[in-house]
Amino acid sequence: MNMMNCNGYAVRIDYSDEDGLFVGKIVGIKDVVGFHGASVSELRAAFEEAVSDYLETCAKLGRAPQKPTRAT
């Protein structure tokens, strides 16, 4: 299985036929971080932006970002 990764975070990717979009969600953390894109390249860019935004938001709130858990 191929995974999309950024800064140690991985995603679950679904496709919404109704919206014509790929929909991603970071997995392995309790915080909900989602994003979408109409193509793989848009999805990749949205994922990287979502990770960056998540890390910046955690810093602004003064709390450590959650680290992904590894499924065994």
C-alpha positions, 0 to 999 in steps of 0.5 A: 500500500502506498501512503502519502506522508508529510512531516511524519503524518499520514492520511486516509484518502477517499473519493467523493463522487458527488463532489468530484473530489479526493478527500483526505484526513490525517490518521493516527491523531485524535485531532481532526485535520481534513483537506480535499483536492480535485487531483492528486497534485491538488490533494498533495498540496492541500495535505502539506498545507493542512499539516503546516496549518495544524502545526502553526495552530498548535504553536499559537495555542501553546500546545504540542501537536499530537504525534501519529500512532503507528498501527501494528 
